[in-house]
Amino acid sequence: MNSLGINKEPKDTRVVVAMSGGVDSSVTAALLHEEGYQVVGITLQLYDHGEALQKKGACCAGQDIYDAKKVAESMGFEHYVLNYQSRFQNNVIEDFVDSYLKGETPIPCVKCNQNVKFKDLLETAKDLGADCMATGHYIQRITGAHGAELHRAIDPGKDQSYFLFATTQEQLDFLRFPLGGWTKDITRKHAERFGLVVADKPDSMDICFVPGGSYAKVVEKFRPGALSPGEIVHVDGRILGQHDGIINYTVGQRRGLGIGGGHTENNTPLFVVSLKPDRNQVIVGPYDALARDTVFMKECNWLMPSIPEDGLDVEVKLRSAQSPLPARLYADRVVLKTPAFGVAAGQACVAYIGNRVLGGGWITGSENSKISLAA
């Protein structure tokens, strides 16, 4: 059994490495090549190459494709660039745009993993005769009593388990994550040891197709006329002002509401409580109005045989940067032990027991059972 859990010698084991051009996937490929595996690096061109060359600080930009090529050349393994532009636009960008128009707060990086990298690219890896596909994600794949399990990364600051909740059992059986047991500083030390051109490259922070973080511009580009004005309404029914498009607002937002002060006693701040695309309204209210104790999900993916009808005690994350919250998990919803604030449709609800990732689903809505206020 080799280090990837495959019953072959490394020299007889073909591994496709998804190379984004960053330090993590580059080190993953370099390490496996050093161990003697048959490494094939693949980088995806996800949007217009000429446009991508002008963009910095994002995954899969033009510079990233060049960097991945240089790493493969310096180490001496095969590398290919695949044009996935149409798949990426259809499965990720279009979904992102439509989600904002529905008043949701989407997570395109999860959709990219779910519908492009771990679906289309994984199938390509199998077509190439690969025994497995490796990525530079910070998450652990551990063999349990009933097969492969997903577990959080050792480094909580780099853990990417929230973004990989949609990984199916079949995909997990084929995937490998060599960096999940490391901290980022170890990865960079290996990059320096290999002399990789990306050793000092900063982590990508932006969504790759959203220049400068302007979501509204992307939505307007693909759906002209999306920035239609409407009303900003208090939860008590008062009209407080006008907005210039609900796509500029997210649940839990406090700043930039554009309604000034004087609407509440003692000028206490107002927050976006919900978005009503059917009425083109932004609903605002006090912080307490954000409280939700029940979260509803769709398109759930579970890495376990079944969920008991009477529920299962777990911890859940409702945002990527949020600390896990104690909850009771059911097949299509979770009931939180204490209310959460700012639960947004379009985000993911990911369940854990200890460090194990049980899976999760897409948030469709939420409510406060104490006051029956729907999100």
C-alpha positions in Angstrom: 0.0 0.0 0.0 1.5 3.3 -1.0 1.2 6.7 0.7 -2.0 7.4 -1.2 -3.7 4.3 0.0 -3.5 2.5 -3.3 -2.1 -1.0 -3.6 0.6 -0.2 -6.2 4.1 1.0 -6.2 4.3 4.8 -6.6 6.0 4.4 -10.0 3.0 2.4 -11.2 0.4 4.8 -9.8 -0.9 7.6 -12.0 -2.1 10.7 -10.2 -3.8 13.7 -11.8 -3.2 16.8 -9.8 -5.6 19.7 -10.2 -3.2 22.7 -10.4 -4.6 26.1 -9.9 -1.3 27.8 -10.2 -1.1 28.6 -6.5 1.4 27.4 -4.0 -0.8 24.6 -2.5 -1.5 22.7 -5.6 2.0 23.2 -6.9 3.5 21.7 -3.7 1.0 18.8 -3.9 2.2 18.0 -7.4 5.9 18.4 -6.6 5.7 16.2 -3.5 3.9 13.4 -5.3 6.4 13.6 -8.2 9.3 13.5 -5.7 7.8 10.3 -4.2 7.9 8.7 -7.6 4.3 8.9 -8.7 3.3 9.3 -12.3 2.1 12.9 -11.9 -0.1 14.6 -14.6 -0.8 18.2 -13.8 -4.0 19.8 -15.2 -4.9 23.4 -15.1 -8.3 24.7 -16.1 -8.9 27.8 -18.2 -12.2 29.0 -16.8 -12.8 32.3 -18.5 -11.4 34.4 -21.3 -7.7 34.1 -21.4 -7.0 37.6 -22.6 -9.1 39.0 -19.8 -7.6 36.6 -17.3 -4.1 37.9 -18.0 -5.1 41.3 -16.7 -6.4 39.9 -13.4 -4.3 39.3 -10.3 -5.0 37.7 -6.9 -7.6 35.2 -8.1 -7.6 31.5 -8.8 -7.2 30.3 -12.4 -6.2 33.7 -13.8 -3.8 33.9 -16.8 -0.7 34.3 -14.6 -1.8 31.2 -12.7 -1.8 29.1 -15.9 1.7 30.3 -16.7 2.9 29.5 -13.1 1.5 26.0 -13.2 3.3 25.3 -16.5 6.6 26.6 -15.0 6.2 24.4 -11.9 5.6 21.3 -14.1 8.6 22.2 -16.3 10.9 22.7 -13.4 9.9 19.4 -11.7 9.7 17.4 -15.0 6.2 16.1 -15.0 3.4 16.3 -17.6 1.1 19.3 -17.6 -2.0 20.2 -19.7 -4.4 23.1 -19.9 -8.0 22.3 -20.5 -10.5 24.9 -21.8 -13.5 24.6 -19.5 -14.9 28.1 -20.2 -18.3 27.1 -21.4 -18.8 24.6 -18.5 -17.7 27.1 -16.0 -20.0 29.8 -17.3 -23.0 27.4 -17.5 -22.5 25.7 -14.1 -20.9 28.5 -12.0 -21.3 32.0 -13.3 -24.9 31.7 -14.5 -25.9 30.0 -11.2 -24.1 32.8 -9.3 -26.0 35.5 -11.2 -29.4 33.8 -10.9 -28.9 33.3 -7.2 -28.3 37.0 -6.6 -31.4 37.8 -8.6 -33.4 35.5 -6.3 -32.2 37.4 -3.2 -29.7 34.7 -2.2 -26.0 35.0 -1.3 -24.3 32.3 -3.4 -20.9 30.5 -2.9 -19.5 30.0 -6.4 -16.3 28.3 -5.1 -18.5 25.4 -3.9 -20.4 25.2 -7.2 -17.0 25.1 -9.0 -15.8 22.2 -6.9 -19.2 20.5 -7.1 -19.9 20.9 -10.9 -16.5 21.5 -12.6 -13.5 20.3 -10.6 -14.9 17.2 -8.8 -17.3 16.3 -11.6 -15.9 17.1 -15.1 -12.3 17.2 -14.2 -12.5 14.1 -12.1 -14.1 12.3 -15.1 -11.2 13.5 -17.3 -8.7 12.2 -14.8 -10.4 8.7 -15.0 -10.3 8.9 -18.8 -6.5 9.5 -18.5 -6.2 6.3 -16.6 -5.5 7.9 -13.3 -5.7 5.9 -10.1 -6.7 9.0 -8.2 -6.9 12.8 -8.3 -5.1 15.0 -5.8 -5.8 18.6 -5.0 -4.2 21.2 -2.7 -7.2 21.7 -0.5 -6.7 21.8 3.2 -9.0 19.0 4.3 -8.3 15.4 5.5 -9.4 12.2 3.9 -9.4 9.5 6.5 -10.3 5.8 6.1 -13.0 4.9 8.6 -14.9 1.8 9.5 -17.1 2.1 6.4 -14.7 3.7 3.9 -13.3 7.1 3.2 -14.4 10.0 5.4 -13.8 13.8 5.2 -12.3 15.5 8.3 -11.4 19.0 9.0 -7.8 20.1 8.3 -5.3 20.2 11.1 -4.9 24.0 10.6 -8.3 25.6 11.6 -7.3 28.8 9.9 -6.9 27.0 6.5 -9.6 24.4 6.8 -11.7 24.2 3.6 -14.2 21.6 4.7 -17.1 24.1 4.4 -16.4 24.5 0.7 -16.2 20.8 0.1 -19.4 19.6 1.8 -20.9 18.6 -1.6 -18.2 16.0 -2.3 -20.0 12.7 -2.8 -18.8 9.4 -1.5 -17.9 8.2 -5.0 -15.8 11.3 -5.6 -14.2 11.0 -2.2 -13.1 7.5 -2.9 -11.1 8.8 -5.9 -9.8 12.0 -4.4 -6.7 12.7 -2.2 -5.8 15.7 -0.2 -2.1 15.5 0.8 -1.9 18.8 2.6 -4.8 18.3 5.1 -2.4 17.4 7.9 -0.2 20.4 7.4 -0.2 24.1 8.3 0.4 26.6 5.6 3.9 27.5 6.8 5.0 23.9 6.2 3.7 24.0 2.6 5.6 27.2 1.9 8.8 25.6 3.3 8.4 22.8 0.8 7.8 25.3 -2.0 11.1 27.0 -1.1 12.9 23.6 -0.9 11.7 22.7 -4.4 12.6 26.2 -5.6 9.1 26.7 -7.1 8.3 30.0 -8.8 5.2 30.3 -6.6 6.9 29.9 -3.3 6.1 33.5 -2.2 2.9 33.8 -4.2 0.1 35.2 -2.0 -3.1 33.2 -1.5 -6.0 34.0 -3.9 -8.6 36.0 -2.1 -11.1 37.1 -4.8 -13.8 35.1 -6.6 -12.0 34.5 -9.9 -14.6 36.1 -12.2 -15.5 39.0 -9.9 -12.9 41.8 -10.5 -12.4 43.9 -7.3 -15.2 42.1 -5.5 -17.9 44.0 -7.4 -20.7 41.3 -7.5 -23.3 43.8 -8.8 -21.2 44.6 -11.9 -21.0 40.9 -12.8 -24.8 40.4 -12.3 -25.5 43.6 -14.4 -23.2 42.4 -17.2 -25.0 39.0 -17.5 -28.5 40.3 -16.7 -28.8 43.9 -18.0 -31.5 45.8 -16.0 -30.9 43.8 -12.8 -30.2 47.0 -10.9 -33.8 48.1 -10.7 -34.7 50.4 -7.8 -37.2 49.5 -5.1 -38.3 50.1 -1.5 -36.4 49.6 1.7 -39.0 48.5 4.2 -38.8 48.2 8.0 -40.1 44.9 9.5 -43.0 46.9 11.0 -44.1 48.0 7.5 -42.7 51.5 7.3 -41.1 52.5 4.0 -37.7 54.0 5.0 -36.2 54.7 1.6 -35.2 53.5 -1.8 -32.6 51.0 -2.9 -30.9 50.8 -6.4 -31.1 47.0 -6.7 -31.5 44.2 -4.2 -28.3 42.6 -5.6 -26.4 45.2 -3.6 -27.6 43.9 -0.3 -27.1 40.7 1.7 -28.8 39.4 4.9 -27.0 40.7 8.0 -25.7 43.8 6.3 -25.5 46.9 8.4 -23.4 49.5 6.5 -24.3 51.1 3.3 -28.1 50.8 3.6 -28.5 54.3 2.3 -31.4 55.3 4.6 -29.7 57.6 7.1 -30.7 57.8 10.7 -33.7 58.8 12.8 -35.8 55.8 12.0 -35.4 54.0 15.4 -35.4 55.0 19.0 -32.0 56.1 20.2 -30.9 55.7 16.5 -30.1 52.0 17.1 -28.7 50.4 13.9 -30.7 48.6 11.4 -29.7 45.4 9.5 -30.9 43.7 6.3 -33.3 41.0 7.7 -34.4 39.6 4.3 -34.7 40.2 0.6 -38.0 40.0 -1.3 -37.2 39.7 -5.0 -40.8 39.1 -5.9 -41.6 42.6 -4.5 -38.2 44.0 -5.1 -37.9 45.0 -1.5 -35.1 45.1 1.1 -36.5 44.3 4.5 -34.5 45.9 7.5 -34.9 45.7 11.2 -33.1 45.6 14.6 -30.4 43.0 15.2 -32.8 40.8 17.2 -35.0 40.4 14.0 -32.1 38.4 12.5 -32.4 35.6 15.0 -33.2 32.2 13.5 -33.3 28.8 15.2 -34.4 26.6 12.3 -32.6 26.4 8.9 -34.1 24.7 5.9 -31.9 23.0 3.2 -32.2 21.5 -0.3 -29.9 19.4 -2.5 -28.3 17.8 0.6 -25.3 15.5 0.3 -24.6 13.2 3.2 -21.4 11.2 3.8 -23.1 8.7 6.1 -25.7 6.0 5.6 -28.8 7.8 6.9 -30.0 10.4 9.4 -32.3 9.1 12.2 -35.9 10.3 11.9 -35.7 11.8 15.4 -32.5 13.7 14.4 -28.8 13.7 15.3 -26.8 16.0 17.5 -24.2 17.8 15.5 -22.4 21.1 15.0 -23.1 23.2 11.9 -21.5 26.0 10.1 -23.8 28.4 8.3 -21.1 30.6 6.9 -17.5 29.7 6.0 -15.9 32.0 8.6 -18.4 31.2 11.3 -17.6 29.0 14.3 -19.6 25.7 14.5 -22.9 25.9 16.3 -24.6 23.0 18.3 -27.7 21.8 16.5 -30.1 18.9 15.9 -29.9 17.6 12.3 -32.8 16.3 10.3 -32.9 15.2 6.7 -33.9 18.6 5.3 -33.3 21.1 8.2 -31.4 21.8 11.3 -32.7 23.1 14.6 -30.1 25.2 16.4 -29.7 25.0 20.2 -29.3 28.8 20.3 -30.4 31.2 17.5 -28.0 32.3 14.8 -28.0 35.8 13.3 -27.7 36.6 9.6 -28.6 33.3 8.1 -28.7 33.8 4.3 -30.4 31.7 1.6 -27.8 30.5 -0.9 -25.1 29.8 1.7 -24.4 26.3 2.9 -25.3 24.5 6.1 -22.5 22.0 6.8 -22.7 19.5 9.6 -19.9 18.0 11.7 -19.5 15.5 14.5 -16.1 16.3 16.0 -13.8 16.8 13.1 -15.7 14.6 10.7 -17.7 16.3 7.9 -21.1 14.7 7.6 -22.1 16.7 4.6 -24.7 19.4 4.2 -27.1 21.3 2.0 -27.9 24.6 0.4 -29.8 27.0 2.7 -33.3 27.8 1.2 -34.7 29.7 4.2 -34.9 30.0 7.9 -37.3 30.9 10.7 -37.5 31.8 14.3 -39.9 29.3 15.8 -40.5 31.6 18.8 -42.1 34.3 16.6 -42.8 32.3 13.4 -41.0 34.9 11.3 -39.9 33.5 7.9 -36.7 34.6 6.3 
